Amino acid sequence: MPIAATNPDHKPLVVVTRKLPDAVETRMCELFSTQLNVDDKPFGPQGLADAVKTATVLVPTVTDRIDRAVIAQAGPQLKLIANFGTGVDNIDLDTARNRGIVVTNTPGVLTEDTADMTMALILAVPRRLAEGTAMMKDTHSTWAGWSPTAMLGHRIWGKRLGIIGMGRIGQAVARRARAFGLQIHYHNRRRLDEAVERELGATYWDSLDQMLMRMDIVSVNCPHTPATFHLLSARRLKLLKQNAYLVNTARGEVIDENELVRLIEANAIAGAGLDVFEHEPAVNPRLVASPKVVALPHMGSATIEGRIDMGEKVIINIKTFLDGHAPPDRVHAAMF
């Protein structure tokens, strides 16, 4: 169960919904009257509703659904939702705005970690790294040694990489991928400046459909919003080449997961590297079972350094807000 720090001065209450790194929690308790979730058990709808009845500041994570029903139960003292995460698709921004509740997030600090994981999946799927690891760890079989035709994958050098969403993370992926000899293509709501395109060696596609038809690897790096839900729909997934690979480290809801499974099982696409899933924490067992899929447990940003940086951003946003100033990472619905 959560525990609360002492509050002798009746300071505004900060409620944290999940266990955060010790250094972050310690600093929060030094600065604020803080209620921690020491056993890390998710609050659920009722727990969140109870939290917003007493909190002045709520610190949720991307897996906490702060929807209209939860916000409707908030007391008048709730003034700030300081999200521990960059994506805010877990929060009903319109309802929060209508209630006069400020929302912040933690942009920028996860860029390099997520881009690293994206590049790892871009390498892992075509080169069959997960299959090779499983073979070596299989206690029921013995590796027979090197063979000219064993575990053949595909070279990525010289292939076309199509990046969907060319924000901070998409651009960081492009820089890494270019070093591996990939040709960079992208689709984005807005075209990048010409200077950035030159730096990345990137080709812009106004038509997502046209880009998908021509790519060898597609990387999803856009946020989940109403406009991007099933952006890769059944129709669009069918545009992928039979030898194409799909990588997603953004949000599972961007892809029609049922159609993705069907195409993989039908050998209509070559495989997928997935760190996120449409119905997390539930994962389609057919995806996990497929040797053509590298599935990870949403660990793209899971570094010690990244989590501490996120926590420091949350603390700065809270401290700035409680001091009567505009927090640096305030979120507006128009941003997404």
N, C-alpha and C positions, 0 to 999 in steps of 0.2 A: 504494500500500500504506500501511497505517497506520504512524505513527511514534510512538515513546514519548518522553516527556520524561525527563530524567535523574532518577535516584532515589537520591541519595547517602545519604539517611537511611532507606532501605528503608520508605518510607511506603506506606500502602495504595494499590493501583493502581486508578485510575479509567479505564475504557475507554469511549470515545465512539464510537458506531457510524456516525455521519454527520458531514459538515462542518457546523459551527455558525458563527454570526457571529464574526468575528475578535475582537471585544471580549470575547465569552463565552469563547472558547478561551484567550485570553491570561490572563484572570482564573483560569480553571481551572488552567492551568499554573503560575500564581503560588501557588496554594493547595494543589494536590495533585500527586502523581505521576500524570501524565495521558498516556494513549495516544490520539492523535487519528487520525482518518481524513481525511487531507489531500486525497485525490483524490475523496472522496465516493462511491466505488463501494460499493453495498450489500453487506453482509457475506454475506448468504445463510445458509442453515441451518448449513453447515459453519463459516463464519466466526464465526457467533454461538456455536456450540458451542466453538470454540477460545477465544473471548473469555471465556466464563464459567469456563473452566478456570483462568484466571489472575487475573481481575478480582476485586477486593474490592467495587467499585461498577461496575455496568454502566449506561451512559446510552444507552438505545435511543430510537428514534423510533417514531411510530405505524405506520410501514410495516415495522418489524422484528417478526417473529413469534417471540415468546419463549414457545414452547409447552412441553408436558411433555417432549418429546424433548430440547429444548435445555436446560431446567433440570435434567434428569436427569444431564447431563454436567458440571454445575457442580462446581467444587471446593469444599471446606469453607470456603474463605476468602470466597466470594461471600455478602455480607450485605445488599446493597442494590441494588435496581433502580430507578434514578431516571429515570422516563420523561420524555422531552422531548415533552410533549403532554398534553392534558387527558384524552382518551379512553384507556382501558387495555384495550380489547378485544383488543389485540395480545399481552397477557400472560395466561398461565394463573395467575390469582390463587390458586386453591386449591392448586395444586402449589407455588407460591412460599411460601405460608403453611405448608404441611406441611414444607417444607425449612427453615423459620425465616428466610426471606428477606423483608425489608421492601420494600414497593413504594410509590413516591411518584409524584405527577403534578404538573401545573402549572395548577391551576384558576384561573379568574377573569381572567387577563391577556389572553385572546383574545376575551372577550365582545363588546367594542365592534367589533373588526375583523370578526368573523364576522357580527354583526348588520348591519353596514354592507353586507357582501357579499350577505346575504340580501335586504336591502331593494333593492339594486341589481338583483338577479334578479327581484324582484317587479315592479319597474318595466320591466326590459328585455324580458321575455317578452310581456306583453300589448301593449306599445308597439312591438314588433318592431325593437328597436334593433340587434340583430346582423344582421338582414336589411338594414336601412338602411345599416349600415357596409359590409357586403359589396357592396352595390350601388355605393356611392361608390368603392370600391377596385377594382372590376372594370374592368380595362384594355381589355376587349373590348366594352364598351358605354359609351354616353354618357348621362348623366342629362339628361332632357328638361326638367327644371324642375318647379316646383310644380304640382300638379293637385288638384282638389277630391276626387278618389277614389283618389289614390295612397297606398300604404302605410298603409292604415287599420288601426289597432289598436283597443284597447279602453281606455276610461277606468278607472282604479282607484279614484278617489274614490267613496265610497259603497258600494263592494263589501264583501263579507264575507270576512275572512281567518281561516282556521282554523289555529291553531298547535298542532302535535303536540309536546308537551314544553315545559313552561312553567318551565324553570329560568332560570339567569342569562341565557342567550342568548335564549331564547324571550321573556322579559320585555323585553329590550332591543329585540328585533324589534317587539314590541307597541308600545313607546313611539314608535319611528320610524314605524310604520305608522299609528298614530293621528294623527300629525301630517300624514299624507298623506290623511286623511279616510276611512281604512278602518275598518270595524266589526270589533272584535276578538272572536274566539271561541277557545276552547282546550280541549284534552283533555290530562289529566295524570294520573299515578298518584295524586297527592293534590291535592285542591282548594286553591287559594291562600287566604290570609287574606282576609276580606271587605274590609279596608282596601286591600289590593293590587289586588283586583278593581275597586274603585271608582277607584283611581288610573289603572288601565289601561283602564277602561271595558270590561272583559272579561266575556264570558258563558261560563260553564263548562258543558261537556258530559261527563257521566259515560259516555255511550255514544259511542265513536269512530265507529261506523257511522252513528249519527244525525247527527253533526256533518258527516261527509264528504258526505252527501247534500245538504247545504244550502249548502256553501261555494262561493265564486267562485274563491278562491285558497287553496291548502293549503301550509303551510310546515312541513317536517320539521326539528325542532330537538331531538330526543331522542337519547341515546347508543345505540350498538349494544351490546346484551346478548343473551343467549339468549332473553329474553322479547320483545325488539323485532325479532329477525330476521324479515324479511318481515312486519313489522307491517302494512304496506300490501301485503297479499297480492293475488292475482288477484281474489279475491272482493271485497275492499274497494276496489280500484282501480275496479272496475266500478260502484261506488256513486257515483263522482264524476259531476258534471253534464257534459254534452257541451261546455259553454262554460267549464269550470273549468281552472285552471292549477295545476301542481304544482311546488313549489320545494324543493330538498334541498341543504342545506349541512352536514348532520350526518354520516351514514355511508350509503354506498350499499347496504349489506346490509339496511337497513330496508325497502327497496322491492323488490318482485319486478320486476326490470328487464326481463325478457323480456315480461311482460304489459304493462308500461308502453309498450314499443316497439309492441307489437301495437295497443294502444288509440290511440296517437298516429297510427299509420299508417292506422287505420280511421276516423279523425276522431271517435272516441268521447270524446276530451278535447281541449281546445284547444291544449295545449302544456306544456312543462316547462322549468324552469331548474335545471341540475344542476351542482354543483361537486364532487360525489363520485359514485362508481360502484361497483357491486356487486363487480366483479372487478378492481379497480385493481392495476396500471396499465393493464390491458386495458380497453378501452372498446368497447362494442357499436357497430360502424360504422354501423348503421342509426340510432342516436341522433344521431351526429355529422352524418350526411347530412341529417337532417330539418330543414327550415326552421322547424319549430315548436319546436325545441329550442335553447336557449342552453346550450352545454357549456363548462365551465371546468376547468382542470387542478388541481383541489383547491387553490385559492388563497385560500380564505375567510379564513384567518388570516395571509396572507402580507404582513405589513408589517414593515419594519425594526424599528420600535418593539416590535411584538408578539413577534418572535423574540428580541430582546434581553431583554425582560421574562421570556419563558419560560426563557431561559438563566439569568437571575438567580435564578429560583425553583429551578431544578435545583441551582445552586450552594448556595443556602441550605439546601436539603434535605440535600445531601451533607455540608456543613460541620456542620450541627446533629447529624446522625447520627454522624459520625466523632468529634464532641466528646462523645458519650455521651448525647445527649438525643433525645427523640422528634421526628422531623422534622415540620414544620408541615403538610405536605401528604401525610401517610400515607394510603394507600388501603386500604379494607376491602371485601371482596367484597359485603357487605351494602349498600354505598353504591350499587351498580349493579344 
